Amino acid sequence: MSAAAPGQRLVSRRSIAVAALSTVVEWYDFTLYLYFATVLSRVFFGGGTASLLVTLAGFAISYAMRPLGAVVFGHVGDRLGRRRTLLLSMMLMTAAMLATALLPDYATIGPASGVLLLVLRCFMAFSVGGEYTGVVAYLLEGAPPHRRGLLTSLAAAASEVGALLAVALSALTVSLLDPADLARWGWRMPFLAGAVLAGTVWFARSTMEESPDFTRQVAECRVPEAPLRHTLRHQRPALWRTFAISALGSITYYVGITYVPTFLTTSGALGEGRSLGLSTLAAVAVIVVTPFAGAWSDRVGRRPVLLWLAAGSAVLPLGLFSLMGRGGDAAIVLGSTVLACLAGGISAVGAPATAEQFPGEGRLSGLALGVTMATALFGGLTPFLAQLLVQLSGWAALPGAMIALVALAVLPVLARMPETRPGGDGRAPAIRPTPGSRPSP
């Protein structure tokens, strides 16, 4: 773990605020595409069941581009600076959202419109790949040591704000327009709004200072020539710990939050409209619990908070999914809220804990490997797997069992994980240099 050297300045509060709030764009786009999936299937693929499946498959395929983007942007951030990679990723995200909003439809250019949409989704996913890890690294390195947990956790809370913003604009657009106008031009408005939002964030980021940790590396001529190789050679235990923490965070989020509306609808516990309404409740719960979990980890440490949350994830989800499967408004609200709080807490503490596993040299590349690989395996695939297993087995609690199994596998890793929180006196531990770093060009 690296930290600010004695006398080294931290970044301004304004730069911290810009970095913390700028993750809204990533989840705005993520949520917007899913909410407009049925409309996009008609606009770009001609409509019908097969078109909807292709639209959703495009989302899944593009998700595989995130790890590649994370590795590329991680290399840029480790070699050229955190600020530069954050500017580059947001510039590409702005271009992708604007191009989507202006894309010709199926009636204009035929099947080529669908191909172009999928290409833009892959381009967007690639751009997003290094976004979250870059923000987390910047917040950790720029925050006061005794507030790292709180400030770094704000990246997770801001992501949920982006999701809520997408839900609000989607609902407003659908309510104001008839289906014909929505398909002709109305769906473009939220994407144009997203492009404006992304462009505004890019402009705000252009005023950010460089991370003090990267400034230190440049001053000490310790910028690694090949950050990914450097991390693989010197930080393998940190990579495994990061993977384990991120695996727990991914499955609790994607099964414990994202999959719940589908679970409730297919089990007959709630109608589709009310099930989707729980997504808003879950997002609010995450936003509320995130800063408290981050601040708690600043007081008592990352390791004990993660251990408690992992223990809760091993015990509670089985009963909660069983309870929700039996129906009843009170049981459903209780179950979905507790699951959202577990996932939000793990994401909040996991952000600083994973970033602190690595020294500044190669930190973004380490996060790219550990975090995005875990998300690809335990995030994007798990809702589909949960639904398939529930259908095959008929066991309503099976999604909870999936979460519990991952939590039980991660608990020994967390139990042996060294504490990474800086000392309670507010001073950061001394920098631990790693071998193999060379001057930057």
N, C-alpha and C positions, 0 to 999 in steps of 0.2 A: 504493500500500500504506500502510495506517495502522498505527500501533504505539502502545505505551504512551508517554505523555508522561513527561518526566523527573519523578520523584517520584510518579508515579501508581501506586496500589497495584494489584496483580493480585488475582484471586479466590482464595479459599482452596483448599487441596488437596482438601478435602471436596467443594466445588462442582465442581472439575475431575473428581473421581472419579465423582460422580453423573452429570454430563453424558456422560463417556466411556462409562460402562457402560449408559446408558439406551437405546442404540440396539438392545439385544437384542429389544425388543418388536416393532419393525418387521419384522425378518427372522424372528422367531418366527411371526408371523401369516402372512407370505408363504409360508414353508415348510409350515406346518401345513395351509393350504388345499390346497396341491398334493398333500401326502401323503394327505389325506382326500378327494381329488377323486372317487374311485370310490364311496366311501360316501355323500358328499353328493349325488352324481348319483341314487342310489337313494332317499335320504331326501326330497329336495326336487323331483325331476323324474320320479320313477316308475321309474327304472332303464332299462337298455338302452344301446346304442351312441350313439344320438342324445342321450340324457340326459347322457352323459359329455362329448360335444362341447359341449353347451350350458354345462355346468359350467365347462369350460376356456375357452370363449369369454367367459363372464362375467368370468373372471380377466383375459383380454386386454383386454376393453372397459374394465374398471375401471382398468386400468393407465393409460389415457389421461387419467384424472382427476388423476393425480399432478402434471403440470405446472401445471394450474389451481390445485391446492392449494398448490403451491410459490409461485406468484405471490401468492396471497392471504395466506399465512402470512409470506411475505417482506415484504409491505407492513406487516403487523402488527409484525413484528420490527424493521423499519427505522423505524417511526413511534412505537411504544409500548414497545419494548425486547425484547431477546433472551429474557429470562426469561419474559415474558408469552406470547410465541408458543410457547415450549416447553411451558408449562403448558397452553395451549389445545389444542395438537395432541394431547398425551397424554390430556387429558380426553375428547376426542372419540374417540380410539382405544379408550379404556377402555369407553366407551358402546357403540361398534360391536361389540367382541368380546363384551360381555355380552349385547347384543341378539341376536347370532348364536347364542350358546349357548342362549338361551331361545326361539328362533324355532319356531313350530308347523310340523309337517312336512306332506308331501303328503297323507298319510292323514287328516290333521285338517282342512285348509282347501283342499286341492286345488292347482291350478296357482299360486294366489296365493302359496304358500310359496316357490316358485322365484323369482317376481318380487321378493318381499321379500328373499330372499338376495342377489340381484344388486344391489338397491338398497343393501343394507348393504355389499356389496363396494365399490361406488362411493364410498360415504360413508367407508369405511375408507381407500381409496386417496387420497381427497381429504385426509383427516387426515394421512396419512403423507407427503403431498407436501412439506411444509415441515420434516419431522422431521430428516432427515439433514443438510440444508444448515444448519438452525438449530443443530444440535449442533456441526457443524464450525466455524461462525462463532464460537460461544461458546467452544469450546476454543482456537481460535487467539487470540482476544482476551484470554482469561484466563490463558494459559500464559506462563511466562517466555520471553522472546524466543529464548534459545538452546536451548529444549526444545520449540518449537512443532511441529516435524516429528514428534517422538516422540509427544507428547501428542495432537495432532490425529489422528494415524494410528490411535489407539486406538478411534476411532469405527468404523473399518472392521473391526477385530478383534472388537469387541463384537457387531457384526452377525452375524459367523459363529458366535459363541457362542449367539446367539438361534436360529440355524438348527439347531445341534447339539441345543439343548434341545428344539426342536420334534420333531426326529427321535427323540430318546430317549423323550419322552412318547407320541409316536405309536406307536412300537414296543411300549412297555409296555402301552398301552391295548389294542392289537390282540392281544397275546399273552395277556392276562388274560381277555378276553371272547370268547364265541362270536359268530358273525356276526349272529345275531338280536338279542342284547343290544347289540352294537356299533351296529347300525342304530337300535334303539329309543331308547337313551339314552347309550351309551358314548362316541359321538363328541363329545357335549357337554362331557365332562370336560376335555379339553385346551383347549377354547375358554374354559371357566370359569377354568381355571388361567391362561390368557393374560390374562383380564380382571383377575384378582387381581394378576398380575405388573404389568400396566399401571397399575392403581390404586396399587400400591406405589411404582412409579417416579414417578407424579404427586405422591404425598405427599413423596417424597425431593426432587423438583424444587422443591416449594414452599418449601424451606429454602435454595435456591441464592441467591447474590448476583447482582445485575445485572452484565452485562458492563462492564468498565471503559471500553471504547471507546464504548459507548452513553452511559455516564455522562458521558464527555468531551463528546460531541456535545450533550447537554442543557446542560451547564455553559457551553459556548461558543455556544449557540443555533444549532447547525449541523444539527439534525435536518431532513432534506429533507421538504418538504410532499408531494411526489409522488415517492416513491423510484424507481418503475419508470421514469417519464419522465426523472428525474434521471440514472439509470444509462444509459438509451438515448442521452441527449444527450451525456454526458461520458465514458462508459467503453466505447465500442464496441470498440476494440482489445482491451480486457480481456475483453469478452464472447466475442470470437472465440477468444482463447487458452483461455479456460475451456471453451468448446465443444469445442475440439480435444483438450484433455487428457481431458475427460470421455468423448469419443467413443472414444478409445483404451482408457480404463479400462472402458467399458461392453462393447465387443466382446471384449476379452480375458476379461472375467468371464463374460458370457452365452454366448459361443461356446466359450471355453477351459475353462470350469468347468461351467456349467449344462447345456449341450448335450451334453457328453461322454458321460454315461450313455446317452442316447438314441442317440448315434452308435455306441457300442459294441454296444448291443442290436440295432439295425437292421442293422449290418454283420455280425452273427454272431460278433463277437470274444468276447463274454461273454454270459452269461444275464442276465435282468432283475435278479434279486436281487443278483448280484455287481456288476453295473454301478451299481446304486444305492448299493452299499457304497462305491464310489469317491467318492461325494458327501461322505461322512464324512472320508475321507482328504484330499480337496481342502480341506474346511473347516479341518481341523487344520493343513494346510500354510499356509493363509492366515493363521491365527491366529499361527503361529510366525514367519512371514517379515515380517509387518506392522510390529512395533515395530523390527526391525532396519533395514528400509528407511526408516522414518521417522527413526530416529536417524542413519542414514547421510546423509540429506538435511540434517540439522542440521550435520553436520561438513563436507560438501563442497558443499552447495547443492542446491536443487531441480532446477535446469536440467540439470546433468551427470548426475544420477541418472535423471531422466526420459529423457534422450537415450540412455543405456545400455539402459534397459528398452525403449524404443521400437525401438532397433536389434535387440535380442533378439527382439522381437515381429515384426519384419520378416523375420527369418532362421529362427527355430526352429520356429514352428507348422506350417509346410508339412511338414517332415520328421517332426515328432512325430505329426501326424494320420496320415500315411502309415504310420509305424511301428506305431501303435495299430491301424490298420485291418487289418494283417496278422496280428494276434493275438499271443499269447504273454504270460504273466503279467508277466514282467519288463519287457517293452517297454511294456505298458499302464500299469503302476505308474510307470515312469520318465516316460512321456509325460504322464500326467495330473498327476503331481506337479510337473513343470517348468512346465506350463501354469498350474497353480494358483499357483505361486510368482511367475510373471510378472504374473498378474492381481492378486495380493495386493500385490506391490511397487508397481505402478502406482496402485492404489487408495490405498495408504498415503501415497505422496508426492503424489499428485494432490489429496488432501484439503487439506493446507496450501497447495499451489501455487495451486489455484484460488481459495481464499479470500483469498490474499495479492495477487491480481490487482487487488482493489478496495480503495479506502479504506473506512473504517468507514461513511461516509455511503452508504447504498444497497447495502451489501455483500450482505445477504440477497436482495434483489431481483436483483442481478447473478448470484448463485449459482443462484437459481431459474430464470432464463432459460437460462444457459449449461449448467448441469449437467443439469437435468431434460429439456430439449429434446434434448440429446445422448443421454441414457439412453432416451428414448422412441424415437429413431430407430435407435440402435446397440445397444440392449439388448433391449427387449421383442420386436422384430420379427426379430432376427438368428437365434435358434435355429430358428424356422420357416423362414426363408429358407435357412439352411444345409442343413436336411434336404431341402427341396424341390430345391435345386441338386444335392445329392449323388444324389438319386434320378434326376434328369434326366440327369446327366452320367456317373454311375457312378465318379466320381473321388473316392477317399477323402480325398485331401489338400485338397479344395476348401474346407472350413471354415478350414484353416490359411491358405489363400490370401486368404480374406476378412479375416482378422486382419492379414496382411502388407500388404494394400493400404491399409487404414486407417493402419497404422503408418507406411508410406512417405509417405502424405499428411500425416501429423501431424509427421513429423521436421523439415521446413523451418520449421514454426511454432515448434517447441521450440528450434531452432537460433537463431532470432532473438528468442526470449523473454528479456526482462531477468531477471536473477537477483533473487529476492524474499526469499531468506533473510536475516534480520538479521545484522549483522556478527559475525565470529567471536569478538569480545571479549565477546559476550553482551549488548551494548547494541543496542537497536532503532534504526533510522534515524528521522529526524525525521518528524513527521506531515506529509503532503502534503495540504493542504486542497483541496477541489474547490468550484467555484463553484456557485451555485444553491441553497445550503442556507439554510433560514430557521428562525426559532425554532419550537420545538414548542409545541403548546397547553398 
